[in-house]
Amino acid sequence: MKKIFFHYISYIAVIYLLSLAIPTVSVYSSASLLLVGFVLLIVNLLLKPLLLLITLPLNLLTLGLFNFVINAWTIMIADHFVTGITMGGFLNSLLAAFLISLLKNLLEDKK
């Protein structure tokens, strides 16, 4: 449960920071920011394993770098379902995917 909450907070934090730094990423309300974090969490829990399975050969060919593209797709899917947020395209979603993975790796408890 703690890990899922950490993912949720990291999604919200990165999207909020991107909205401050990049003019094409817009968050219109705090409720939409919380909702997009929840939708992104659900999409990553349900749809991402299927996407990873479908794109496994391409992921192996790129030595795992295609994971960023899959993460960008999940961000774009969440952006599509939440009306109060605009990511501004694939490149911004790819940047968000990179920053989310970077934040998770920096804050993760190493065992």
N, C-alpha and C positions, 0 to 999 in steps of 0.2 A: 504494500500500500504506500509505503514511504517512497519507493522508487517511482511509482506512477505519479505521485504528487510532485516529485522533483522534475519529472518530464513535463508536467503541466506548467509548472512555474518557469521552466527554461523556455518553453514555447512562448509564453506570454512576455517574458523579459526580452527575448530577442526580437520579437515582432514590434514591441514598443520601442526598443532602441533603434530599430531600422526605420520606424516612422519618424523618429526625431532626426535621423541622419540623412535619409534619402527622401527627396521631395515627392517621388512617385509612389511611395508607400504611405497610405493614408489610413488612419484609424479615427473613426468619427465619434466613437463613444467608448467609455470604459466597459460598458456591458458587452459591446461587440468584441472588444479585446478578450474579455473573459470567455465569451462564446467561441471565438475562433480557437482559443487554446483548448477548449473542451472538444470541439469538432476535430481539431488536428490530433488530439490524443486518441479519439475513437477511430479516426481514419488510420492512424499508425498501428493501432491494435488489431483492427479487422482487415484492412485492405493491403497494408504494406507487406505482410508475409506472402500474400498471393502474388503481388508484383515482384517480389524478390525471387519467387519460384519461377515465374514466367521468364524473367530476364536473367536467370542464372548463367546461361552460356556467355552472354554479353558482359556480365559482371565478372566472370572468371577471366575473360579475355582482357578486360581493363584492370585486372588485379584489384577489384573492389572499388574503383573510382566511380563506377556507374551507380553506386549507392547514393551519391550526392544528387544525381539526376532523379532517382526514385524518390528521394526525400523532397526534392523540388516539386515533383508531381503531386505528392501528398499535400504539400503546402498550397499548391494551386487548386486542388480539389476542395480543401477546407475554405479557401478564399472564395470559391464558387458558391458554397453553401451559406456563407455568412455575408449579409448585405452591408454591414457597417464597416467593412474593411476592404481596402484595395491594395493588392501587392504590386501591381504595375508591370506584370509580365514574368516571363520565365527567368530572366537573369536576376531579377530581385528575389525571386523564390529560390534560385540556386544559391545566391549569397546568404539568404536566411538559413537554408539547409546547412551550409558550411559553418555559419556562426553558431547554430544550434548544436551541431556536433562538437565544435570547438569548446563551447561553454560546458557541455556535458562532460567532456574529457578533462577540462580544467578543474571542475568542481566535484568530480566523482571521487569517492573515497577509495584510494588505492589499497588493496589488501595483499 
